[in-house]
Amino acid sequence: MRANKRLGQHFLCDPSVLKEIVEVADPERSAGVLEIGPGEGALTAFLARAKRPIVAVDADARAVEAVEARLGEAVRVVHGDALEVDLASLLPPPIDDRLPVVVGNLPYNAGTAIYRRLLLLERRVSRHVLMFQKEVADRIVASPGSKAYGVLSVVTALCARAWSVCDVEPSAFRPPPKVRSAVILVEPRECPLITAAEHGTLAAFVGRMFQARRKTLLNVLGSQETIDAHGLDGRARPETLSPETFLKLYRAGL
């Protein structure tokens, strides 16, 4: 199957990376798997060894045909765009106390937008094991004060916990991308600190704050009174604020 540049396709084919993703996802102890972007089905085939329900969604009709031909009834393949389909409706149902997991080698050109939709699934899933361009993965797992810390870091931390799993070299893909990739593990919080309705507006607020990341909080927020009311250091910069502080400022209507 020839990769479609318009869809941002790079097919993961390194068996060692495929195996590591499956080990972290641990489908055997889940209720099943929702896979985003199965492509040719290499990762899907590894996941199917657990003999759990698998739903795979791909915007490329050729991928649907390829996975169905490769794995038959072992996988339910859906032709659809992960930016548009109802992801919650595609999740395999819980089994006793076990929840489904989400796995995906996300396309570079839409990975961030798909990820934000996945966060809205909250505790409908136990974990996400996802591949991104390394720069994006670093932003998701970044801590306050680090160079990569930004909007994705803040939104993620308020509704989940995220860790780096491994970096992946371009040679692991066909065709090789021009950048490195990385796999991350994201586990939704039992009780998210933000509501689904707040995701978009909070992200916009944090984005505006980070546009002034080199300015002091006194310059960004505009008054010492506001600084004192929230117990902040006016000389600090937005990139040093914790996710919880961003949420507090957002809910204060600043």
N, C-alpha and C positions, 0 to 999 in steps of 0.2 A: 504494500500500500504506500503510495507516494505522499509525503507530508505536504499539507496545504499551508503555505505561508500566511495566507489571509486569516486562517484560524489559529495561527501561532503554534502549529504542531511540531513537536519534537518527541519522537517515540523512545521511551526508556527501554533499553534492551540489556543492560548490565545485570546478570543474574545475582551478583552479590548485593547490589542496591535493591533490587526487587525483593530479595529475601529479607533484608533489614527492614524494609517498609512493612512487610507482612508480620515480622516478629514484633514490631512496635504496635501495629494495629491489633494483633492478637485476635483474629476473627473467631477462632475456636471457642473463645469465652465470651463471645458477643451474641446478640440476637440476629446478626446478619450485617451486611455491608452495603452502603451506597457508594458507588465509585463514580467520580466525576471525570469524564474524559478518558475512557478506556483505550481509545486508539485501536491498535491492532490486537489488544487483549493480552499482552505479555503479563502485566501485573494481575489482570483478572484471572488468568490461569493459575497463578500462585495462590491467589485468594480462594479460588474454588476448591483447593485441596482441603480446606477446613470443613467443607460440606455444610456450609451455612447459606441461608438465602442471600443472593447477591442481586442487586439492581444496579445496572450501569447506564448512565445517561451520556449521550454524545450528540453534538450538533451536526456531525458529519455522517451522512447516511452510509457512506462506505465503511465507517467504523462499526456501525450497527450490523451490517452484513458480515464483516470480518469476525466480530466476536460471536455472533450467532453460529457462523460456520465452524468456528474453532471449538466452542464450548456447548453448543446446543441448548438443551433445556436446563443446564446447570446454572444458567444466568438469564435473568430477565433484562433485555436491552431496550432502552427507551430512546427514540430519536427526538432530541429536544435540546434547547439551549439552556445551560445551567444558570444563565442570567435571567431567564424568563419562566421556566417551569416551576411548579409548586414542589419545592424540594421536600418539604415535610410529608407530602402525600406519597413520595417515592420511598420513604424509609421503610425497611422491613419492620414489622411490628415487634414490640418487646416480647421477650420470653421470660416469664417469671420476673426475676429482678435484673435480668440482662437487657441492656439497651443496644441498639445498632451502633456501628462505627462508620465514619466517613473517611474515604481514602481517595486521593486524587493527585495526578500529575497535572497541575493546573496550567492552562495556556498563559504564556507571558503577557499577551495583550489584553487579557481579561481576568487574570488571577486575583488581583486586589478586589475587584467588584464581586467576583464569585465568593471570595472569602468573607466579605462583609455579609453576604446573604447567608452563608453557612453559620456565622455567629448567631444569627437570629433563630436558629434551631434550638439554641440553649440546651436544656437538659433532656431534649428528645433523643440526644445521642450521648454516648459516654466519652468519645474522643474523636478527634480529627487527626489524621496523619497525612500531611500535604506537602507537595513539592512546589517550590516557587523559584524564581530568579533569586539568587542569594541576597541581593540588595534588599528585596522585599521581605524575605525571611528574616533578615537581620533587624529590619524595622519592627516586625511583629513581636520579636522576643526581647527588644531593647529595654534597658532600665533607665530611669531618670538620670540626666547628666551625661549620658553617652552620646556619641555622635549620631547614631542611628535613631535615637529616641524621637518619636513624633506622633502623629495622629493615630496610626495603626497600633503603636505601642500602648497608647492610653486607652483606646476603645477596647482592645483585647484584654488588658489587665482588669478592666471593670466588669467583664463578663466571663473571663476564662483565665486559665494559667497556661503559659506557652513555654516550650523548651526547644532548643536546637537538637536535632538527632544526628545529622551528618551533612557534610558538604558533598556535592556531586560534580565531578568533572564533566566537561562537554563531551568527552569520549564515551560517556555512558549512554549517549543518545544517538538516534539516527533520524535526521541528519544532526551533526553536532551543533549546538547553539554557539553563539559568539561570547557567551557569558557563563559563569559558573552558576550552579543551582544549589539548593539546600532543602533538606527535609526537616519539617518541624512537627512537634506533637502539641496539640492544643486540647486541653480538657476543660469543658464548661464548668463554671462554678455551680455549686448546689443552689445558691441564691445570688443571681446576678445583681450587681450594684446599680445597674441602669435598666430601664424598661426598653422593650423593643421600639416603642415610639420615640425614645430619646436618641437612638443610635445616630440618625442622620443629622439632627440639629446639634447634638454634642460634638460630633466629628467636625461640623462646620465651625463651631465655636473654638475648638482646640486648634483647628487649622488657622484661624485668624490670629490666635495667640502665637503660634509658631512662625507666622510671617514676620513677627517682630522678635524672633528668638535672640537676637543680638542686643536688644534693648533691655533696660532694667524693668522690673515689674512696676516701679513707680511711674515710668514713662508710658508703659503699656496700659495700666489701669487708671492712670490720670490723677489720682489723689492719695495723699498720705492717709486720709480718713479711711478710705477703702482698704488700703494696705493694713492698717492697724486693726480694722474690724475683722479681718480674716487671719490675723496673727502671722502675717507674712513679712519677709525681709524685702524692703523696697529696692535693695541693691541686687537682689537675685534676678535671674533671668528665667523666662518661661521654660526652657529646657531642663531646669532643675526641679520643677514642680512634680509632685507625685500625681498619679492618676486620680486619687481621691480628692486632692486639692483642686484639680481641674474640674471635677464634678461639682464640688462645693461652689466654685466660682460660677459655673454654668447655671446651677440651680438658683443662684442669687440674682440671676438676670443681668450679669455684667456684660 
